[in-house]
Amino acid sequence: MERPLIVILGPTGVGKSQVAEEVALRVDGEILSADSQQVYRGLDIGTGKPGAESKQKIRHHLIDLVDLDEEFNVAMFRASALEAEGDVRSRGKKVIVCGGTGLYIKALLHGLFSGPGRADEFRKSLGKAEEELGLSHLFERLKQVDPDAAASIHPNDRQRIFRALEVFSQTGKGMSRWQEEHGFKESGFESLKVGLNRDRKELYALIDRRCDEMMAIGLVEEVKALAARGYSLDLKPLQSLGYRHVGLYLRGKKSQEEALALMKRDTRRLAKRQLTWFRSDPEIRWFHPETERNEISEAVRNFLSTSHDS
């Protein structure tokens, strides 16, 4: 029997957390974060983790799972998410997934595509090409052979760029095609996917304001503290949005104003990529996070009234 799952998704900065918390309070639920950066301890301000007040009202899961220098990937996320989902359900609570990492949401709902094994010699050749030409060169190569995969991968995500090129090298077929044909077939869930979006101008203004607020409440100090604890600014989590930009400032490569401007630009670009990913899913029902709160509540209520464990 499929278990009901409410998924609140959308681009960064759109207002997912507020909607998810409101839904959780209405239905006596708990929240599973589907954010690839909130899993890291110490990345608090730049990832928009729930504050103490939110955590007092609603129990949150899949936050602060690993240290910055520990491995974490989509398979680990799915295993952790399934465990958390079972725990929440065992206590009679509703499960609300909230986040903007489309691959994590897809993996939780539909399983994973395993694909061919690791090709060490090919990876060595990629490493050499990266040293000589840069990761951007490999990303451009991926765009040529598998543009659909490239559209869902950040240009700085070395691990996923390597893997996508590796799959194409071994099979002659892009990762996106393999996923479409052979992956993401499992599903133990009956899901309501609530997509949140705003007018582009409105969304970008909110993103800019959010970046300003992160700087104002101590994002630079957060990164300084992590560096003081011995974490390299080159670690993958510290190359993520916001943290990478603060790193440029701390290394003297950009002024704080320049770093903030780049952070805003790159956050807007991320939002655009996220929307491109989500718009390919016809199951998502789209709402404005503020003006359509009543419609969201009605959709959730109708979904739960017809689900198997309502």
N, C-alpha and C positions, 0 to 999 in steps of 0.2 A: 504494500500500500504506500502510495506517495505521501511524503510529509509536506505540509504547507509551509511555505517560506515567503516572507515579505522582503523584497529587495528594493532599497532606496538608492538610486544611482544617478550619476550625472557628472558634469565637468567640475573641476576644482573651483572653489569659491562660490558655487551656485546657492549653497544653503542646505546641503544634505543633512548635516548633523542636527540642525534645529528641527527639521521635518521628522527625522528618524526618532528623535527623543520624544516629540509630541505623539507620534504613532505608538511608541513603546509604552508611554504613560496611559494612553487610551485603551490598549489591548492587554495590559499586564505582560509586557514583553521585555526582552533583553537584547542588547545590540552586539552583533558580530562585525567588527571592523574589516572591511575589504580594502585596505590601504597598504600598499607595498612598503611604505616608509614608517608607518605607525608601529610596525612590529619591532623596530629598533629602540632599545633603551637609550635615553638621552636626546633623541630627536623629538622635542616636545613642541616648541613654539612654531618651528617651520612646517610641522606636519599637522598642526591644528588639533592636537589630541584633546579629548574632553578634559575639562578642568575638574577640580574637587567637587564643586557644586553639582555638576552633571553626574559624576560618578556616585554621589550620595543618593541621587534620585533614581538612577538607572544603572544596572550592572552592565559593564562593557567587557568584551572579550577580544582576544587576538591583538592586544596592545602590549608593548614591552615584552616581547617573547625572547629576543636575543640581543647580545651585545653587538656593537658596531663592527667588530672584527670577526664575527661569526657568520657562517654560511646560512643563507635563507633563500628559498626558491619557491616556485609555485606548487611543487609537489608537497613540500613541507607545510605550506599554507593550507592546502586542501586537507591534509591529515589533521592539522591542528583545528581547522574549522569544523570538520566532521565530529571531532571529539567534543568541541565546545557546543555544537548544535545538539548533540545527544544529551549533554549535561543540562542544557537549558530546558530541553523538552521533558527530561526526566523529572524536573521540578514543576511541571505543569505550566510553564511559561511559553509565550509565543516567541518565535525567533525572527528578529529583524536584521537583515544584512545591510550594511551601509558603507558605501565607498565608491571610489572612482577608478579603481584598477580593474579594467574590464576583463583581463585575462584571469585574475583571481576569481572574479564572480563566475565566469564561464567554467573554470575548472571545478569550482564547488558544485555548481548545478549539473554539470554534464560529464565530469571526469576529465581524464588527461589523455593526450596523444603521446605515447612513449617514443615511437620512432626508432630509427637505427641507432646502434651503439656509438660510443665515442670513437673518433678517428684521431688518434694522437699525432700521427705524422702530419695530417692536414692541419691540425690545430697549431702545430709548430710553425708551419708555413704562414698561417694567419698571424701568429705572433711576430714573425719576422717582418711581414708586410706592415703590421701596425707600427713597429719600431721605425721602419724606413719612411712610411708614407702617412702614418697617422690613422686613428680609428675612423676618422671621417671618410677616408678612402675606402675602407671596408664597408662602411654604411652605404656609400654610393654604389659599391659593387652589389650589395644586397638589393638596393632599389632597382637595379637593372635585372636581376634574376628572379626576384620575388617581391614586387612592389607592394602587394597586399600585406605581407609580413612586415616589411619596412614601415608601413603606415601605422602599425601597432607597436613599434619598438622605438624607444627613445634613442636618439643618435649617440648618446653616451653610455648606453647599456651594452657594455662589452660582451657580457656573458650570453645575452640573447642574440646579439649580432653574430657571434661566433657559432652558436648552435644552429641558427637559421642557414648560414652559409655551409655548415657541416652537413646538414640534412640534404641540401641541394646538391652538394658535391657527391654524396654517396648514392643518391637516388635519381638525380636528374629532374627532380620534382620539388617545387617549393614547399616550405613548411606549411604555408596557408592551404595549399591543395591537400596535403596529407591530413591536416586537421579537419578539413571539410569532408574528406572521403572516409577517414578511418578513426578520427578522434572525436572527443566530446560527444560520445553516443550514450554513455550511461546517464541515468537520471533517476534519482530516488526521491525527487521533489516535485511538488506542484507549486509553482511560483507565481507571485504577482510582482511584476517588475514595474516599479514606479520611477519613471525618468523625470528628472527635474531640469528645466532649462529656462532661460530668460532671453529677452532681446539682446542681441550681440553687444550693443552699446552699453546697456545696463550691466551685463555680466562683466565686461571689461572694466567698467568703472568700479565695480565691487572688488574685482581682482586687484586693481591698483590700490584701492583703499586698504585691502587686507595686507598687502605687502608693506605699506606704510606702517600699519599697526604692528606687524611682526617686528619690524625694525625698532619701533618705539618701545615695545615691551621687553626687548632684550635679546633679539636673535643673534646679534654680534657677540654679546656676552656669553650666550649659550655655546656658540662655536668655540670661543676662546677657552671656555671651561673644559670642553671636550679635548681640545688640543693640549691643554695643561695636564690632562689625565693620561696623555701619551698616545692618543689616537691620531694617526696620520690624516691630514686633510685629503689625501689621495684615496682613502678607503671608499669603496663604492657607495655606501650610504651617505658619506659626506660629499659626494659628487652629485647628489640629488638636488632637486629644485630648492633654491634659497640657500642651502648650505654651500653649494658650489660657488654661488655669487659672493657670499660672505668670505669664503676662502680666497677669492680673487682680491678682495679688499685687504684682508689680513696679510696677504703676501705682497702687498704693495703694487699689484698689477692694475688695480682700478681704484679710483676714489670711492668713498662710500656712496656718493650720489650716482656715480656711473654704475656701481654694482647694483644699486637699487633699481635703476632704470632697466638694466639687463634682466634683473629678476622679474620685473613686471612684464617685460616683453616675452620672456621665455614661459612665464606662467600663462599668459594669454595664448601662446602657441600650444602649450600642453592642453588647455581647455579645448582648443579647436581639434586637436588629435583625438581627445577623448570623445568628443561629440561625433566625429567621423566613425569611430569604433562602434559606439552605441547605436547610431542610426542604422547600422546594418542589421539590427535585431528587430524583427517585426513584432515581437511579443511585448516590447516596451510600450507602456502607456505614458504619454508625456503630459506634464503639468507645470504650471508656474508655482514655485515654492511658497509664494505669499498670497497671490490673488485667487489661487485655486485650492486652498487648504480644505475647504468643505468638500470639494470634489475628491480630493485624496482620501479624506476620512471615509467618504461613501464607498469608494473603490475598495478600501481595506475592509470595511464592514461587510460588504457584499462577498468579497473573497473568503473571509473567514466563516461566513454563514453557510457557505456551500462546500467548504473544505472538509476533508475526511475526519479531522480530529477536533472540529469546532465544538 
